Amino acid sequence: MITDHLLSEEEQTMIENLYQTEDSVREDSDIESLLSELFTDITDFKIESFNVGDGNCIYITATGKSKKKFYFDIGYRYICSLTTEEGEVISHYPYAENHLNTRKPDMVILSHWDLDHILGVVYAGEHIFMIPWIAPDLNDDAHPAKASAKRLAKYLELRGQLNLIPLTTKKFTKKGRQIFKNDKVTIGMAKGGGMLTKINNTGIVIRMEGEEGYTLLAGDAEYSTWPSCISTIKVPPKCSYLLVPHHASNMIYKGVPVTDSLQGRAIICASGDNEKHPLFTHLLELTKKGYLYEITGLCSSSIIITTINKARQIKAT
């Protein structure tokens, strides 16, 4: 198998030029139309965060008149396969792999194009390539993606399913950018800067409103880079559920959302066996802000938020 790590710089540049997807950069109205169809007639959400090691794989199901389902990231931690003496391949994350193979979502919203947020497509059925994908424009130097990500994007474009959000626009300011908003969901693009990489900090962030608080799904964008449409909303004032950015690694902690003391839940997508994350100082910061945290890698299958309208209903399986 040829991977990005085996390619010379010249070969990688050639592949990246071959897999340009600029024709899939959409107008704001096109993106809003797709998201409006996904987020219409919604009462509530069920959110399931899978144990895929150091990766993000979030499956969200709407309730109400709408029964729409979508992934917010479809990642998987790459680990060399283990094989028994009989030649049987041992699955690292069988529950997630089975889910990826059998579920039929209506859309994929991708926070950004890092491998640990897209590699789950390896285990997904053909259906995953037959639905719309919404993601940041990976042709832009502000969101630099690897050749493997660009190959996936090109395949999606050939299938007519790729919808890229432009980063170079008058609407993209120092405060980030709002992509979509209704009474239940706000979606924005992080504004860049911070300690993490460009591709992390120009990603998509989602906020979902509940009766007793809101839920924030951050991808890998660190707190200080969140767009103002996400971070400055005052009502409701408390964050009930926080999907912690970048596996709770080292970053600028300014902007961690306020929660009720020992009532908010922080979900960390991490294996639990990586020295770099979750980082103790990050966990300490979450605790200071009033969060109790759960780590997906310490669960056998997933962490499920069964509702966001009646806060604090969370189950680790």
C-alpha positions as CSV (number, residue, x, y, z in Angstrom):
1,M,0.0,0.0,0.0
2,I,1.3,3.5,-0.9
3,T,0.7,6.1,1.7
4,D,1.5,9.8,2.0
5,H,4.6,8.9,4.2
6,L,6.2,7.0,1.3
7,L,5.9,9.8,-1.3
8,S,8.6,12.3,-2.0
9,E,7.7,16.0,-1.8
10,E,7.6,16.2,-5.6
11,E,5.3,13.1,-5.9
12,Q,3.0,14.5,-3.3
13,T,2.7,17.8,-5.1
14,M,2.0,16.0,-8.4
15,I,-0.8,14.0,-6.7
16,E,-2.3,17.1,-5.0
17,N,-2.4,18.9,-8.4
18,L,-4.1,15.9,-9.9
19,Y,-6.7,15.8,-7.3
20,Q,-7.8,19.4,-7.3
21,T,-11.5,19.9,-6.4
22,E,-12.0,23.6,-6.9
23,D,-15.1,22.9,-9.0
24,S,-16.8,21.7,-5.8
25,V,-16.5,25.0,-3.9
26,R,-20.1,26.1,-3.4
27,E,-21.9,29.3,-3.0
28,D,-23.2,30.1,0.5
29,S,-26.8,29.6,-0.6
30,D,-26.0,26.1,-1.8
31,I,-24.5,25.1,1.5
32,E,-27.4,26.7,3.4
33,S,-29.9,24.8,1.3
34,L,-28.3,21.4,2.1
35,L,-28.1,22.2,5.8
36,S,-31.6,23.6,6.0
37,E,-33.0,20.3,4.6
38,L,-31.0,18.4,7.1
39,F,-32.0,20.5,10.1
40,T,-35.8,21.1,9.4
41,D,-38.6,19.9,11.8
42,I,-36.2,18.8,14.5
43,T,-37.2,18.3,18.2
44,D,-34.1,16.9,19.6
45,F,-30.9,14.9,18.9
46,K,-29.2,11.7,19.9
47,I,-25.4,11.9,19.7
48,E,-23.2,8.9,19.7
49,S,-19.4,9.3,19.9
50,F,-17.6,6.1,19.0
51,N,-14.4,4.6,20.5
52,V,-12.1,4.7,17.5
53,G,-9.0,5.5,19.4
54,D,-7.4,8.9,18.8
55,G,-10.0,9.9,16.2
56,N,-13.4,11.5,15.9
57,C,-16.5,9.6,14.7
58,I,-19.8,11.2,15.8
59,Y,-23.2,9.9,14.6
60,I,-26.1,12.2,15.2
61,T,-29.8,11.2,14.8
62,A,-32.6,13.9,14.8
63,T,-35.9,13.3,16.4
64,G,-39.3,14.9,15.8
65,K,-40.8,15.0,12.3
66,S,-37.3,14.8,10.9
67,K,-35.5,11.5,11.2
68,K,-32.4,12.7,9.5
69,K,-29.0,11.2,10.5
70,F,-25.5,12.4,9.8
71,Y,-21.9,12.0,10.8
72,F,-19.9,14.9,12.2
73,D,-16.6,13.5,11.2
74,I,-16.1,9.9,10.3
75,G,-12.6,9.2,11.7
76,Y,-10.7,6.2,12.9
77,R,-7.2,5.8,14.4
78,Y,-4.8,4.1,12.1
79,I,-3.2,1.1,13.8
80,C,-1.4,-1.8,12.0
81,S,-3.7,-4.8,11.9
82,L,-3.1,-7.7,14.3
83,T,-3.4,-11.2,13.0
84,T,-3.9,-14.5,14.8
85,E,-1.8,-17.6,14.0
86,E,-4.7,-18.9,12.0
87,G,-4.6,-15.7,9.8
88,E,-7.6,-14.1,11.2
89,V,-7.4,-10.3,11.4
90,I,-8.2,-8.9,14.8
91,S,-10.5,-5.9,14.9
92,H,-9.4,-3.0,17.1
93,Y,-12.8,-1.3,17.3
94,P,-15.4,-3.9,16.2
95,Y,-18.5,-1.9,17.4
96,A,-17.5,1.2,15.5
97,E,-16.6,-0.9,12.4
98,N,-19.9,-2.6,12.4
99,H,-21.7,0.7,12.8
100,L,-19.8,2.3,9.9
101,N,-20.5,-0.7,7.7
102,T,-24.3,-0.9,8.4
103,R,-25.6,2.6,9.0
104,K,-27.0,4.8,6.2
105,P,-26.8,8.4,7.1
106,D,-28.2,11.3,5.1
107,M,-25.0,13.4,5.1
108,V,-21.5,13.8,6.3
109,I,-20.3,17.1,7.8
110,L,-16.5,17.1,8.1
111,S,-14.9,19.4,10.6
112,H,-11.6,19.2,8.6
113,W,-9.6,16.8,6.4
114,D,-7.1,15.2,8.8
115,L,-6.9,11.4,8.6
116,D,-8.2,10.7,12.1
117,H,-11.5,12.4,11.0
118,I,-12.0,10.7,7.7
119,L,-10.4,7.2,7.9
120,G,-13.6,5.5,9.0
121,V,-14.7,5.5,5.3
122,V,-12.4,2.4,5.0
123,Y,-15.1,0.5,7.0
124,A,-18.2,2.2,5.6
125,G,-20.4,0.8,3.0
126,E,-20.9,2.1,-0.5
127,H,-23.7,4.3,0.8
128,I,-21.3,6.7,2.4
129,F,-20.1,7.8,-1.1
130,M,-23.7,8.4,-2.3
131,I,-24.7,11.2,0.1
132,P,-23.7,14.8,0.3
133,W,-20.5,15.7,2.2
134,I,-20.0,19.3,3.5
135,A,-16.4,20.3,4.4
136,P,-13.9,23.1,4.4
137,D,-12.2,23.9,1.1
138,L,-9.1,21.7,1.1
139,N,-7.7,23.5,-2.1
140,D,-7.1,26.6,0.0
141,D,-3.6,27.0,1.5
142,A,-5.3,28.0,4.8
143,H,-6.6,24.4,5.1
144,P,-3.7,22.3,3.8
145,A,-4.7,18.6,3.5
146,K,-2.6,15.5,2.7
147,A,-2.7,13.7,-0.6
148,S,-4.8,10.9,0.8
149,A,-7.5,13.3,1.9
150,K,-7.4,14.9,-1.6
151,R,-7.9,11.5,-3.2
152,L,-11.1,11.0,-1.1
153,A,-12.3,14.5,-2.0
154,K,-11.8,13.9,-5.7
155,Y,-13.7,10.6,-5.6
156,L,-16.6,12.3,-3.8
157,E,-16.5,15.0,-6.5
158,L,-16.6,12.5,-9.3
159,R,-19.7,11.0,-7.5
160,G,-21.2,14.5,-7.4
161,Q,-21.3,14.5,-3.6
162,L,-18.6,17.0,-2.6
163,N,-19.7,20.4,-1.3
164,L,-16.8,22.6,-0.1
165,I,-17.1,25.8,2.0
166,P,-14.8,28.5,0.8
167,L,-12.3,30.0,3.2
168,T,-11.4,33.0,1.0
169,T,-14.5,35.2,1.3
170,K,-15.5,38.6,2.6
171,K,-17.7,36.8,5.1
172,F,-14.6,35.1,6.6
173,T,-13.3,37.7,9.2
174,K,-11.2,37.8,12.3
175,K,-14.2,36.5,14.2
176,G,-14.6,33.4,12.0
177,R,-17.6,32.8,9.9
178,Q,-21.3,31.7,10.3
179,I,-22.2,29.0,7.8
180,F,-25.8,28.1,9.0
181,K,-28.2,29.0,11.7
182,N,-31.8,28.1,12.8
183,D,-33.5,27.8,16.1
184,K,-31.8,24.5,16.9
185,V,-28.4,24.5,15.2
186,T,-25.6,27.0,14.6
187,I,-22.6,26.0,12.4
188,G,-19.5,28.2,12.0
189,M,-16.0,28.1,10.7
190,A,-13.1,28.6,13.1
191,K,-11.0,31.7,12.5
192,G,-7.5,30.3,12.5
193,G,-4.5,31.2,14.6
194,G,-3.9,29.5,18.0
195,M,-1.3,26.9,18.8
196,L,-2.6,24.0,16.7
197,T,-2.2,23.5,12.9
198,K,-3.9,25.6,10.2
199,I,-6.1,22.7,9.2
200,N,-7.2,22.1,12.8
201,N,-8.0,25.8,13.5
202,T,-9.9,26.5,10.2
203,G,-12.4,23.7,10.9
204,I,-16.2,23.5,11.4
205,V,-17.8,23.9,14.8
206,I,-21.4,23.0,15.6
207,R,-23.6,24.3,18.4
208,M,-27.0,22.6,19.2
209,E,-29.5,24.3,21.5
210,G,-31.4,22.5,24.3
211,E,-33.9,23.6,26.9
212,E,-31.4,23.5,29.8
213,G,-28.2,24.2,27.9
214,Y,-26.4,23.7,24.7
215,T,-24.1,21.1,23.1
216,L,-20.8,22.1,21.4
217,L,-19.1,19.9,18.9
218,A,-15.6,21.4,18.2
219,G,-13.8,19.0,15.8
220,D,-10.2,19.9,16.4
221,A,-10.5,23.7,16.5
222,E,-9.1,25.0,19.8
223,Y,-11.3,27.2,22.0
224,S,-9.6,30.5,21.2
225,T,-10.3,30.1,17.4
226,W,-14.1,29.4,17.6
227,P,-16.2,31.8,15.5
228,S,-18.2,34.5,17.4
229,C,-21.5,33.0,16.1
230,I,-20.7,30.0,18.3
231,S,-18.9,31.4,21.3
232,T,-20.6,34.7,22.0
233,I,-24.3,33.6,22.2
234,K,-25.5,34.3,25.7
235,V,-28.8,32.3,25.8
236,P,-29.0,29.6,27.1
237,P,-25.9,30.5,29.1
238,K,-24.5,27.1,30.1
239,C,-22.9,24.4,28.1
240,S,-24.3,21.0,29.0
241,Y,-22.2,18.8,26.7
242,L,-18.8,19.6,25.2
243,L,-17.0,17.6,22.6
244,V,-13.5,18.6,23.6
245,P,-11.3,19.7,20.7
246,H,-8.2,17.8,19.5
247,H,-8.4,14.9,22.0
248,A,-7.8,17.3,24.9
249,S,-4.2,18.0,23.8
250,N,-2.1,21.1,24.6
251,M,-3.7,24.3,23.4
252,I,-4.7,27.8,24.5
253,Y,-7.5,27.3,27.0
254,K,-9.0,30.8,26.7
255,G,-12.6,30.4,25.7
256,V,-13.6,27.1,27.4
257,P,-17.4,27.4,27.7
258,V,-19.0,27.9,31.0
259,T,-21.1,25.1,32.5
260,D,-23.0,24.4,35.7
261,S,-20.7,23.2,38.5
262,L,-20.1,19.5,38.2
263,Q,-23.1,19.2,35.8
264,G,-21.5,19.7,32.4
265,R,-20.1,16.7,30.6
266,A,-17.0,16.8,28.5
267,I,-16.5,14.0,25.9
268,I,-12.9,13.4,24.9
269,C,-12.3,11.4,21.7
270,A,-9.0,9.7,22.6
271,S,-7.5,6.3,23.1
272,G,-6.4,6.9,26.6
273,D,-2.9,5.3,25.9
274,N,-1.3,8.3,24.2
275,E,1.3,10.4,26.1
276,K,0.3,13.6,24.3
277,H,-3.4,13.5,25.1
278,P,-5.6,13.7,27.0
279,L,-3.2,16.1,28.6
280,F,-3.4,16.5,32.4
281,T,-3.4,20.3,32.3
282,H,-6.3,20.2,29.8
283,L,-8.3,17.8,32.1
284,L,-7.5,20.1,35.0
285,E,-8.8,23.1,33.1
286,L,-12.1,21.3,32.3
287,T,-12.5,20.3,35.9
288,K,-12.0,23.9,37.0
289,K,-14.7,25.0,34.6
290,G,-17.1,22.5,36.3
291,Y,-17.0,19.6,33.8
292,L,-17.0,15.8,34.4
293,Y,-15.2,14.1,31.6
294,E,-15.6,10.9,29.7
295,I,-12.9,9.4,27.4
296,T,-14.2,7.3,24.4
297,G,-11.1,5.0,24.5
298,L,-12.0,3.9,28.0
299,C,-15.4,2.6,26.8
300,S,-15.9,-0.6,25.0
301,S,-18.1,0.9,22.2
302,S,-19.3,4.5,22.5
303,I,-20.6,7.4,24.6
304,I,-24.2,8.2,23.9
305,I,-26.0,11.5,24.7
306,T,-29.7,10.4,24.5
307,T,-31.1,13.9,24.5
308,I,-29.9,17.5,24.7
309,N,-33.3,19.0,25.6
310,K,-33.3,17.2,29.0
311,A,-29.7,17.8,29.9
312,R,-27.3,15.4,31.7
313,Q,-28.6,12.2,30.1
314,I,-25.4,10.5,29.0
315,K,-24.4,6.8,28.9
316,A,-21.0,5.2,28.3
317,T,-21.1,1.7,26.8
